[in-house]
Amino acid sequence: VRLLRLIKMQGAMQQLMDYIAYGTTLLYVLILKIVLFVASIMHILACFWYGIGASGWVVKRDMENRSFVYRYSKSFNWALTQFGFGGSDIYATNSGESLFAILSGLVALVTCSCLVGMIADALINLQRASKEENLQFHLYRKFCRENRIPQQLFERTLRYLEVAVAKTKTRTEAKDIGLIPLLSEPLYRELLLRTWSPHLSNHKLFARLCEHEEIAMQSIVRDTLHEVYYARQDLIFDCGGVARHMYFSIDGMLVYRRHGEGPQPVNLSSDKYISEAALWLDWLHMGSLSATSEVHLLTVEANLFGMTLQDFANAFAIAKRHAEVFASYVNTQPLSRLSDLVTEPEPNFQQSAPSQQGANEVPKGHFRLSNLVWILRR
């Protein structure tokens, strides 16, 4: 039973190691794992030592009349001395105890040698990684100095690089894993979808596609989705630019300023999506989006998104209905209410495609987009 418990504990520790990035934290966990392993070996040796000595040192020491805590502590103290820590006044009194003491010493010797080697190897790898990191930062500072990079730009880039390096120690990306290219294409697409679906599902259309059109979503994620990173104060898009991407915020803080609305911005946190209109309309950005912290985004490339949907009839039909409702809703809104943050029709808006007559009528004072993208012309 105790051996089974040790096996289960070993499995639990391995699961913990799988979720910890390489670095000092991993080293601390490795040391903790070694301490627990050595303590388990000592516990087993102590129990066997007491059992073998039931007719030997236990009787001579009159241990049977002592408390359980006292007997266990004396046995554990003897096991501890086999690893070279401390001393014990208990010695073997017969050949069986002597033979077990010799075997225990050999086990302790081999165990300590292996564990010390593991710790030394982890320390060497950590020092090597730290040395390489310091060398790269030194080379970057030298590059900026030789090319007379302005101090303000140098500080911004250096700050971003420091944050980026710190994140690589806590977050593992697919591109950093050499085994992933060995996956079959279907497995790789499924893996990508499971990775990003929690963020994409914040949008109703993508949530529906993830639930009912998984094969199509796997291709969309594989072919149209890209990870991008921005530093603090980076401009992601500006007013008047052609919108070519939809954005999903994964981490960091963004600020959106609509053109002509003065200095009052809209602050955006993670799990938000921006510029959905780029997927469905010939859209020009109506404001600017910038990062107020280091930002991690997912982008959906509009042209590739439409081309990928062509290969999946059901997914195309679902997206087309959504695009028609979205475009009809946008076309009925005053210009003052339109921005890159337009997401979906309000609950009281009729969820149906506009009639041909309604599509040609533009209410006075309303802004109407001239053309829908090809997805609505099919």
C-alpha positions in Angstrom: 0.0 0.0 0.0 2.8 2.4 0.9 4.6 1.7 -2.4 1.3 2.4 -4.3 1.1 5.7 -2.4 4.7 6.6 -3.4 3.9 5.8 -7.0 0.8 8.1 -6.9 2.8 10.9 -5.3 5.4 10.5 -8.0 2.7 10.9 -10.6 1.3 14.0 -8.9 4.7 15.6 -8.7 5.2 14.9 -12.4 1.9 16.6 -13.2 3.0 19.6 -11.2 6.3 19.8 -13.1 4.5 19.7 -16.4 2.7 23.0 -15.5 5.8 24.9 -14.4 8.0 26.8 -16.8 11.8 26.3 -16.8 13.7 28.6 -14.4 14.2 29.2 -10.7 10.7 28.0 -9.9 11.4 24.7 -11.6 14.7 24.4 -9.6 12.9 25.0 -6.3 10.2 22.4 -7.2 13.0 19.9 -8.2 14.7 20.4 -4.8 11.3 19.9 -3.0 10.8 16.8 -5.0 14.2 15.5 -4.0 13.6 16.2 -0.3 10.3 14.4 -0.4 11.8 11.5 -2.2 14.7 11.2 0.3 12.2 11.5 3.2 10.2 8.6 1.7 13.3 6.4 1.4 14.2 7.2 5.0 10.7 6.3 6.1 10.9 2.9 4.4 14.3 2.2 5.8 13.2 3.2 9.2 10.2 0.8 9.1 12.3 -2.1 7.8 15.0 -1.4 10.4 12.5 -1.5 13.2 10.9 -4.7 11.8 14.2 -6.5 11.3 15.3 -5.5 14.8 12.2 -6.8 16.5 14.2 -9.6 18.2 17.5 -7.6 18.3 18.1 -4.0 19.1 14.4 -3.3 19.9 14.5 -5.9 22.7 17.9 -4.8 24.0 16.8 -1.2 24.1 13.5 -2.1 25.7 11.7 -0.1 22.9 8.5 -2.1 23.0 7.5 -0.2 26.2 8.2 3.2 24.7 5.7 5.4 22.9 5.1 5.1 19.1 6.6 8.6 18.5 9.8 7.7 20.4 10.2 4.4 18.6 9.6 6.0 15.2 11.9 8.9 15.8 14.7 6.6 16.9 14.3 4.4 13.8 14.0 7.5 11.5 17.1 9.0 13.1 19.1 5.8 12.3 17.9 5.9 8.7 19.0 9.6 8.5 22.5 8.7 9.6 22.7 6.3 6.6 22.6 9.4 4.3 25.4 11.0 6.3 23.3 13.4 8.4 23.8 13.4 12.2 24.6 10.4 14.4 22.7 7.6 16.2 23.4 5.5 19.3 21.6 2.5 17.7 23.8 -0.2 16.2 23.3 -3.7 14.7 23.3 -6.5 17.2 23.1 -9.5 14.9 24.1 -10.6 11.4 20.6 -9.8 9.9 20.7 -6.2 11.2 24.3 -5.8 10.0 23.5 -7.0 6.5 20.5 -4.6 6.3 22.7 -1.7 7.6 25.2 -2.4 4.8 22.5 -2.5 2.1 20.9 0.7 3.5 24.3 2.4 3.3 24.7 1.4 -0.4 21.1 2.6 -1.2 21.8 5.9 0.5 25.1 6.3 -1.4 23.6 5.6 -4.8 20.5 7.8 -4.0 22.5 10.8 -2.9 24.9 10.6 -5.9 22.0 10.6 -8.3 20.1 13.4 -6.6 23.2 15.6 -6.3 23.8 15.1 -10.0 20.3 16.1 -10.8 20.6 19.4 -8.8 24.0 20.2 -10.3 22.6 19.6 -13.9 19.6 21.9 -13.2 21.9 24.6 -11.8 24.2 24.4 -14.8 21.3 24.7 -17.2 19.9 27.7 -15.3 23.2 29.5 -15.3 23.8 28.8 -19.0 20.3 30.2 -19.8 20.9 33.3 -17.6 24.3 33.9 -19.2 22.9 33.7 -22.7 20.1 36.1 -21.7 22.6 38.6 -20.3 24.7 38.4 -23.4 21.8 39.1 -25.7 20.8 42.2 -23.7 24.5 43.4 -23.7 24.6 43.0 -27.5 21.3 44.9 -27.9 22.6 47.8 -25.8 25.8 47.9 -27.9 23.7 47.9 -31.1 21.6 50.9 -29.9 24.7 52.8 -28.8 26.6 52.2 -32.1 23.6 53.2 -34.2 22.8 56.2 -31.9 19.2 55.1 -31.2 17.3 57.9 -29.3 17.2 57.4 -25.6 13.5 57.3 -25.4 13.1 54.7 -28.1 15.9 52.7 -26.5 14.2 52.7 -23.1 10.8 51.7 -24.6 12.3 48.8 -26.6 14.4 47.6 -23.7 11.4 47.6 -21.4 9.4 45.6 -23.9 12.2 43.1 -24.4 12.6 42.6 -20.6 8.8 42.0 -20.3 8.9 39.6 -23.3 11.7 37.6 -21.9 10.0 37.4 -18.6 6.9 36.1 -20.3 8.8 33.4 -22.1 9.7 31.9 -18.7 6.1 31.7 -17.6 4.3 30.9 -20.9 5.3 28.3 -23.4 4.4 28.9 -27.0 3.9 26.2 -29.7 6.7 27.6 -31.8 9.1 26.9 -28.9 8.3 23.2 -28.9 10.3 21.2 -31.3 8.0 18.2 -31.1 4.9 20.0 -32.4 5.9 19.8 -36.1 5.8 16.1 -35.8 2.1 16.1 -35.2 -0.2 15.1 -38.0 -2.0 18.1 -39.6 -5.5 17.1 -38.2 -4.0 16.8 -34.7 -2.2 20.1 -35.0 -5.4 21.9 -36.1 -7.4 20.4 -33.3 -4.7 21.4 -30.8 -4.7 25.0 -32.1 -8.5 25.2 -31.8 -8.5 23.9 -28.3 -5.8 26.5 -27.4 -7.7 29.5 -28.8 -11.4 28.6 -28.6 -11.8 30.0 -25.0 -10.9 33.4 -26.4 -12.7 33.1 -29.7 -15.9 31.9 -28.0 -16.4 35.4 -26.5 -17.8 36.2 -29.9 -21.2 34.6 -30.6 -20.5 33.7 -34.2 -17.1 32.1 -33.4 -18.7 30.3 -30.4 -21.4 28.9 -32.7 -18.8 27.7 -35.3 -16.7 26.2 -32.5 -19.7 24.2 -31.3 -21.3 23.1 -34.6 -18.6 23.5 -37.3 -15.5 22.3 -35.6 -13.7 21.2 -38.8 -14.3 24.5 -40.4 -13.0 26.3 -37.2 -9.9 24.2 -37.2 -9.1 25.4 -40.7 -9.9 29.0 -39.8 -7.7 28.9 -36.7 -4.9 27.2 -38.7 -5.0 29.5 -41.8 -6.3 32.9 -40.7 -5.3 33.4 -37.0 -2.0 35.0 -35.9 -0.6 35.9 -32.6 0.9 39.4 -32.3 2.5 41.3 -29.5 2.6 45.1 -28.9 4.6 47.2 -26.5 3.3 50.0 -24.3 2.4 53.1 -26.4 2.5 51.1 -29.7 -0.2 52.2 -32.2 -2.1 49.1 -33.5 -4.2 51.0 -36.1 -5.0 54.6 -36.8 -8.1 56.5 -38.0 -8.6 56.3 -41.8 -6.6 53.1 -42.4 -8.1 50.2 -44.3 -9.3 47.6 -41.8 -7.8 44.2 -42.8 -8.0 42.4 -39.4 -10.3 41.6 -36.5 -8.6 41.6 -33.1 -9.1 39.5 -30.0 -7.5 40.8 -26.9 -5.7 38.0 -24.9 -3.7 40.0 -22.4 -2.9 43.6 -21.6 -4.7 46.9 -21.7 -5.8 48.8 -24.8 -7.2 52.3 -25.4 -9.5 53.2 -28.3 -10.0 56.9 -29.3 -12.8 57.5 -31.8 -12.1 60.3 -34.3 -13.6 63.6 -33.4 -14.6 62.6 -29.8 -12.0 64.5 -27.9 -9.6 63.2 -25.4 -12.0 60.8 -23.6 -10.8 57.3 -24.6 -12.4 53.8 -24.2 -10.3 51.5 -22.1 -10.3 47.8 -23.2 -9.1 44.9 -21.1 -8.6 41.2 -22.1 -11.2 39.0 -23.7 -12.5 41.8 -25.9 -12.8 41.9 -29.7 -12.3 44.9 -31.9 -12.9 45.8 -35.6 -15.3 43.0 -36.4 -16.5 45.1 -39.4 -13.3 44.3 -41.2 -14.6 40.7 -41.8 -17.9 41.8 -43.4 -17.5 45.3 -44.8 -15.2 47.5 -46.8 -14.3 49.3 -43.6 -12.0 52.2 -42.8 -11.0 52.5 -39.2 -13.0 55.3 -37.4 -10.6 55.8 -34.6 -7.2 54.7 -33.3 -6.2 51.8 -31.1 -3.1 51.8 -29.0 -1.6 49.8 -26.2 -1.3 51.1 -22.7 0.7 48.1 -21.5 2.4 45.1 -23.1 -0.4 43.5 -25.2 -1.0 40.0 -26.6 -3.6 39.9 -29.4 -5.0 37.4 -31.8 -5.7 38.7 -35.3 -8.1 37.2 -37.9 -7.1 38.2 -41.4 -10.3 39.2 -43.3 -9.4 38.0 -46.8 -8.1 34.6 -45.6 -11.1 34.2 -43.4 -13.5 34.6 -46.3 -11.4 32.3 -48.6 -11.3 29.6 -45.9 -15.1 29.8 -45.3 -15.6 29.0 -49.0 -14.6 25.4 -48.5 -17.3 24.8 -45.8 -20.9 25.2 -47.0 -22.6 25.1 -43.6 -20.1 27.4 -41.9 -20.3 29.8 -44.9 -24.1 29.9 -44.6 -23.9 30.7 -40.9 -21.3 33.4 -41.4 -23.2 34.9 -44.3 -26.4 35.3 -42.3 -24.4 36.9 -39.5 -22.7 39.2 -41.9 -26.0 40.3 -43.5 -27.5 41.1 -40.1 -24.4 42.9 -39.1 -24.2 45.0 -42.2 -27.9 45.9 -42.2 -27.5 47.0 -38.6 -24.5 49.2 -39.3 -26.2 50.7 -42.3 -29.1 51.9 -40.2 -26.9 53.6 -37.5 -26.1 57.3 -37.4 -22.5 58.1 -38.2 -22.1 59.4 -34.7 -22.7 55.9 -33.3 -20.3 54.0 -35.6 -16.9 53.0 -34.4 -14.5 50.1 -34.6 -16.1 48.8 -31.4 -19.4 48.0 -33.2 -20.0 44.4 -32.3 -23.5 43.0 -32.9 -27.0 44.3 -33.4 -28.9 45.5 -30.4 -31.6 43.1 -29.0 -34.5 45.1 -30.5 -33.0 45.0 -34.0 -34.8 42.6 -36.3 -32.5 39.6 -36.9 -33.1 39.2 -40.6 -31.6 40.2 -43.8 -32.8 43.5 -45.2 -35.2 43.6 -48.1 -33.9 44.7 -51.5 -36.0 47.9 -51.2 -34.7 48.6 -47.7 -31.2 48.0 -48.8 -31.4 50.8 -51.4 -33.0 53.3 -49.0 -30.7 55.4 -46.9 -32.4 57.4 -44.1 -31.5 61.0 -43.9 -28.6 61.7 -41.6 -27.5 58.0 -41.6 -24.2 56.7 -42.9 -24.4 53.9 -45.4 -21.4 51.7 -46.4 -21.1 51.5 -50.2 -20.1 47.9 -50.6 -20.0 44.6 -48.7 -17.1 42.3 -49.1 -17.3 39.5 -51.6 -18.7 37.1 -49.0 -22.1 38.8 -49.4 -22.0 38.9 -53.2 -21.8 35.2 -53.7 
